[in-house]
Amino acid sequence: MRKETEKLWGEELAWIENTELREKTARTWDLALEKSVLTAEVLNTIPFTLLAGPDLKVSFMAHKRAVVHIARDAARQMNTFFNTELPVDMDVLISGAILADVGKLLEYELNAEGKSVQGTYGKYVRHPFSGVSLAEQCGVPASVCHIIAAHAHEGDLIKRSVEAFIVHHADFMTFEPFKGRLTV
């Protein structure tokens, strides 16, 4: 695992109990960082979305880590209350949450002013698709690739797994309020 990946995801990667899945998840981030113009340092400073206004101060990594933590907390509660009726595979969920936006490392570029913008590649291939491609190159299982593919609006037309529903909602609950929050 690259130092950059360890620095970005060390705590959260450790939550994945299956060693093989943990390594494949880390390898996917390693590959994305190798292919991207973005660095780990940049990911801690650029806004997490290109759709919010210029005043957004929440970084890409702050948002990503929040999604992983919220998804994990929600899944734990679902396992407590729904037990065998709606079991959540925690390793699949955590890996999928960590990888949900990994494709943005290929979708985003930095312009001359150092601002993150959608690059040419990203205009053709959105991050759920490039994220699945990166993950498959690293041997990530289909159950996790499904979460990557289904976490954004691209997944609205397919049946989502329980884990994909949780990651989707954790992602959108930490995104939508920034677009149009009620202020009084």
C-alpha positions as CSV (number, residue, x, y, z in Angstrom):
1,M,0.0,0.0,0.0
2,R,1.3,3.4,-0.9
3,K,2.0,5.9,1.9
4,E,-0.6,8.2,0.4
5,T,-3.3,5.6,0.6
6,E,-2.4,4.7,4.1
7,K,-2.4,8.4,5.1
8,L,-5.8,8.9,3.5
9,W,-7.6,5.7,4.6
10,G,-5.5,4.0,7.3
11,E,-8.2,4.0,10.0
12,E,-11.1,3.1,7.7
13,L,-9.2,0.4,5.8
14,A,-8.4,-1.3,9.2
15,W,-12.2,-1.8,9.7
16,I,-12.3,-4.2,6.8
17,E,-11.7,-7.6,8.5
18,N,-11.1,-9.6,5.3
19,T,-7.4,-9.1,4.6
20,E,-7.7,-9.8,0.9
21,L,-10.6,-7.3,0.4
22,R,-8.7,-4.7,2.5
23,E,-5.6,-5.1,0.2
24,K,-7.7,-4.9,-3.0
25,T,-9.5,-1.8,-1.7
26,A,-6.1,-0.1,-0.9
27,R,-4.7,-1.3,-4.2
28,T,-7.6,0.4,-6.0
29,W,-6.8,3.7,-4.4
30,D,-3.1,3.2,-5.1
31,L,-3.9,2.7,-8.8
32,A,-6.2,5.8,-8.9
33,L,-3.5,7.9,-7.3
34,E,-0.9,6.6,-9.9
35,K,-3.2,7.5,-12.8
36,S,-4.4,10.9,-11.4
37,V,-3.0,14.4,-11.5
38,L,-4.5,14.8,-8.0
39,T,-2.4,14.1,-5.0
40,A,-3.3,13.1,-1.5
41,E,-2.6,16.6,-0.3
42,V,-4.9,18.1,-3.0
43,L,-7.7,15.7,-2.0
44,N,-7.6,17.2,1.5
45,T,-8.1,20.7,0.1
46,I,-10.3,20.6,-3.0
47,P,-14.1,20.9,-2.6
48,F,-15.8,17.5,-2.5
49,T,-18.1,18.4,-5.4
50,L,-18.0,20.6,-8.5
51,L,-21.7,21.2,-8.2
52,A,-21.7,23.5,-5.1
53,G,-20.9,27.1,-5.1
54,P,-17.4,28.6,-4.7
55,D,-17.8,29.1,-0.9
56,L,-17.8,25.4,-0.2
57,K,-15.1,24.6,2.4
58,V,-15.7,20.9,2.8
59,S,-12.8,19.0,1.3
60,F,-13.1,15.9,-0.9
61,M,-11.6,13.7,1.9
62,A,-13.7,15.2,4.6
63,H,-16.8,14.3,2.7
64,K,-15.5,10.8,1.7
65,R,-14.5,10.0,5.3
66,A,-17.9,11.2,6.6
67,V,-19.7,9.0,4.1
68,V,-17.7,5.9,5.3
69,H,-18.3,6.7,9.0
70,I,-22.0,7.4,8.5
71,A,-22.5,4.3,6.4
72,R,-20.7,2.1,9.0
73,D,-22.7,3.6,11.8
74,A,-26.0,3.1,10.0
75,A,-25.1,-0.5,9.0
76,R,-24.3,-1.4,12.6
77,Q,-27.7,-0.2,13.7
78,M,-29.4,-2.1,10.9
79,N,-27.6,-5.2,11.9
80,T,-28.7,-4.6,15.5
81,F,-32.3,-4.0,14.8
82,F,-32.9,-6.2,11.7
83,N,-30.4,-8.9,12.4
84,T,-31.0,-11.9,10.1
85,E,-33.9,-10.2,8.3
86,L,-31.8,-7.6,6.5
87,P,-28.1,-8.5,7.2
88,V,-25.4,-6.0,6.2
89,D,-22.0,-7.3,5.1
90,M,-19.8,-4.8,6.9
91,D,-16.6,-5.6,4.9
92,V,-18.5,-5.1,1.6
93,L,-20.1,-1.9,2.9
94,I,-16.9,-0.3,4.2
95,S,-14.9,-1.2,1.0
96,G,-17.7,0.1,-1.2
97,A,-18.0,3.3,0.8
98,I,-14.2,3.9,0.6
99,L,-14.2,3.2,-3.1
100,A,-17.5,5.0,-4.1
101,D,-15.8,8.1,-5.4
102,V,-12.3,6.7,-6.3
103,G,-13.2,7.3,-10.0
104,K,-13.2,11.1,-9.3
105,L,-9.5,10.9,-9.3
106,L,-9.7,10.3,-13.0
107,E,-12.7,12.6,-13.6
108,Y,-11.2,15.7,-12.0
109,E,-8.3,17.8,-13.2
110,L,-6.7,21.0,-11.9
111,N,-7.0,24.1,-14.1
112,A,-4.3,26.7,-14.4
113,E,-5.4,28.4,-11.2
114,G,-5.2,25.1,-9.3
115,K,-9.0,24.8,-9.1
116,S,-10.6,21.3,-9.5
117,V,-12.6,21.0,-12.7
118,Q,-14.1,18.1,-14.7
119,G,-11.5,17.0,-17.2
120,T,-12.0,15.7,-20.7
121,Y,-12.0,12.1,-19.5
122,G,-14.6,12.9,-16.8
123,K,-16.9,14.5,-19.4
124,Y,-17.1,11.2,-21.2
125,V,-16.8,8.8,-18.3
126,R,-18.3,9.7,-14.9
127,H,-16.7,8.5,-11.7
128,P,-19.1,5.5,-11.0
129,F,-17.9,3.9,-14.3
130,S,-14.2,4.8,-13.9
131,G,-14.4,3.7,-10.3
132,V,-15.7,0.2,-11.2
133,S,-13.0,0.0,-13.9
134,L,-10.3,0.7,-11.4
135,A,-11.7,-1.7,-8.8
136,E,-12.1,-4.5,-11.3
137,Q,-8.4,-4.1,-12.4
138,C,-7.5,-4.7,-8.7
139,G,-9.7,-7.8,-8.3
140,V,-12.4,-6.1,-6.1
141,P,-15.5,-8.4,-6.0
142,A,-18.7,-7.7,-7.8
143,S,-20.6,-7.0,-4.6
144,V,-18.3,-4.0,-4.0
145,C,-18.2,-2.9,-7.6
146,H,-22.0,-2.8,-7.4
147,I,-21.8,-0.2,-4.6
148,I,-19.4,1.9,-6.7
149,A,-21.7,1.7,-9.7
150,A,-25.0,2.3,-7.8
151,H,-24.0,5.0,-5.3
152,A,-24.8,8.0,-7.6
153,H,-27.8,8.8,-9.8
154,E,-26.4,6.3,-12.3
155,G,-27.7,3.6,-10.0
156,D,-31.3,4.9,-9.8
157,L,-32.5,2.5,-12.5
158,I,-31.1,-0.8,-11.0
159,K,-31.9,-2.8,-7.8
160,R,-29.4,-1.8,-5.1
161,S,-28.1,-4.2,-2.6
162,V,-28.6,-3.4,1.1
163,E,-25.0,-2.2,1.3
164,A,-25.5,0.0,-1.9
165,F,-28.6,1.6,-0.4
166,I,-26.8,2.5,2.8
167,V,-23.8,4.0,0.9
168,H,-26.0,5.8,-1.6
169,H,-28.0,7.5,1.2
170,A,-24.9,8.3,3.3
171,D,-23.4,10.0,0.2
172,F,-26.5,12.0,-0.6
173,M,-27.3,13.0,2.9
174,T,-23.9,14.6,3.1
175,F,-24.2,16.2,-0.3
176,E,-27.8,17.4,-1.0
177,P,-28.0,19.8,2.0
178,F,-25.1,21.7,0.6
179,K,-26.9,22.3,-2.7
180,G,-30.1,23.9,-1.3
181,R,-30.1,24.2,2.5
182,L,-32.7,26.2,4.2
183,T,-31.2,29.1,6.1
184,V,-33.2,31.3,8.4
